[in-house]
Amino acid sequence: MNTNSNSYTIIYASVMVIIVAFVLAFISSSLKDRQDTNVRLDKMKQVLSSLNVSADELRDPEQAYQKYVQADQIIDMNGNVVSERGGFDIESKKIDNQLPLYVCNVNGETKYIAPLYGAGLWGPIWGYVSFNSDKKTVYGTYFSHEGETPGLGAEITTEKFQSQFAGKLLQENGKVKLSVVKNGKVQDSACEVDGISGGTITSKGVDAMLQNCLGKYANFFNK
Amino acid sequence: MELFSKKNKETFLTPLGLNNPVSVQVLGICSALAVTSKLEPALVMGLSVTIIVALANVVISLLRKTIPNRIRIIVQLVVVATLVTIVSQVLKAFAYDVSVQLSVYVGLIITNCILMGRLEAFAMQNGPWESFLDGVGSGLGYALILVIVGFFRELLGSGTLLNFRVIPECAYEYGYLNNGLMVLPPMALIIMACIIWYQRSKNPDLQEKNN
């Protein structure tokens, strides 16, 4: 057979594309349920990580989530609770006027968790910040990223970076105080956190993300 | 036909040394710079490329007699992209943590020059079994260089290996400092050049003749 003729080439390409399309569509739809479950469990893990829940408990995220999180509220821009449930289903990157707020119970104390979403150097970065019931002090944080540079910007996922936030001042009169500054340039240690040396743009991204996302909660903070 | 004939062994082993895809053929340099600032991503990337090159080589080798010459590069690209997408979907469903770690690297595999290089240079002319060996060999050869570069960059740049602290804390108290330059991309090129330099000085066959 002449594999160089025009008609053979066109038919070959068409058949190939159709087969590939079917294979990919089939695989994607048959794995969709499992993938969605994994994404859900992973989100639970991320939320709980900001509460400093131990890795042992995180092995069963579903159960740990039931144990710690009492409500995934939706609040509006005025800080009023719109719904007791449903905050979990709002994707962090699509947060607009409806703000998710997790109300949690850790050893009898109430903690709140707010989601964060912003831009790093190469792609999106996101995280969760948990704070005490006085709405003023940070309890714990969790940050993650899609593709920051390993060894530099990607260090925001490390315990070393995240543990700096605990106990810092979150906000004052609704103005977000918590910030990330250039490594070694901390002046007010009550609310400033050391950035990552060599990961300046990612650190700035974390700072901007804290300002933007937590800024929307201003009315809730003042309540 | 013998499965492990002398020629097949050669097909498998030369990419690890004398015909290394990175240090001799100078393919796949771009990704070698991007993923080697830590040892772990280097390992993961090396392993994923090995699997994908081997599979793609086999598929192309099976199809090689039917592929129209004028669109062969497109066919190769479609096969690679399909395989990469399938692997990433399966990982997302069955090993979510691994897929999160791989995130961007999976996409990088499609653009890896080693894949196209091996498909075009080897799989189009050889049978499936030889192509499989060639794919595994080339992938491992690539992984080897990545791991060497990643080893030095993580050790000297962060003082850790696979995120375990290797250089003790007390060394820092006596004034030892991590070399920040190691984590930046230029250092990957310099280490790569040192590897090529070393390899060529040991193997006169690889040196260009001065006329």
Contacts between the chains, C-beta under 8 A, distances in Angstrom:
chain1	res1	chain2	res2	distance
A	3	B	65	7.9
A	3	B	66	6.6
A	3	B	67	7.3
A	3	B	68	5.1
A	3	B	69	6.9
A	4	B	68	6.3
A	4	B	69	5.9
A	4	B	70	7.0
A	8	B	68	6.0
A	9	B	68	4.2
A	9	B	70	6.0
A	9	B	71	5.8
A	12	B	66	7.2
A	12	B	67	7.5
A	12	B	68	5.4
A	12	B	71	7.4
A	12	B	75	7.9
A	13	B	68	7.9
A	13	B	71	5.9
A	13	B	74	7.3
A	13	B	75	7.9
A	16	B	75	6.5
A	16	B	78	6.3
A	17	B	78	7.4
A	20	B	78	6.0
A	20	B	82	5.1
A	23	B	82	6.9
A	23	B	86	7.5
A	24	B	82	6.6
A	24	B	85	6.1
A	24	B	86	7.3
A	27	B	86	5.8
A	27	B	89	5.5
A	27	B	90	7.5
A	28	B	89	6.1
A	31	B	89	5.6
A	31	B	90	7.0
A	31	B	92	7.2
A	31	B	93	4.1
A	34	B	93	4.1
A	34	B	94	7.2
A	35	B	89	7.6
A	35	B	92	4.9
A	35	B	93	5.1
A	35	B	96	7.9
A	38	B	92	6.7
A	38	B	93	7.0
A	38	B	96	3.9
A	39	B	96	7.8
A	41	B	96	7.7
A	42	B	96	6.1
A	42	B	100	7.2
A	122	B	104	7.7
A	123	B	104	7.6
A	146	B	103	5.8
A	146	B	104	6.8
A	147	B	103	6.0
A	147	B	104	3.9
A	149	B	37	6.6
A	149	B	183	7.8
A	150	B	35	7.3
A	150	B	37	4.8
A	150	B	38	4.4
A	150	B	40	7.9
A	150	B	41	5.3
A	151	B	37	3.9
A	151	B	38	5.3
A	151	B	153	7.6
A	151	B	154	7.2
A	151	B	157	6.2
A	151	B	158	5.9
A	151	B	183	4.2
A	152	B	37	7.3
A	152	B	183	5.8
A	197	B	180	7.0
A	198	B	180	5.8
A	198	B	183	6.2
A	198	B	184	7.3
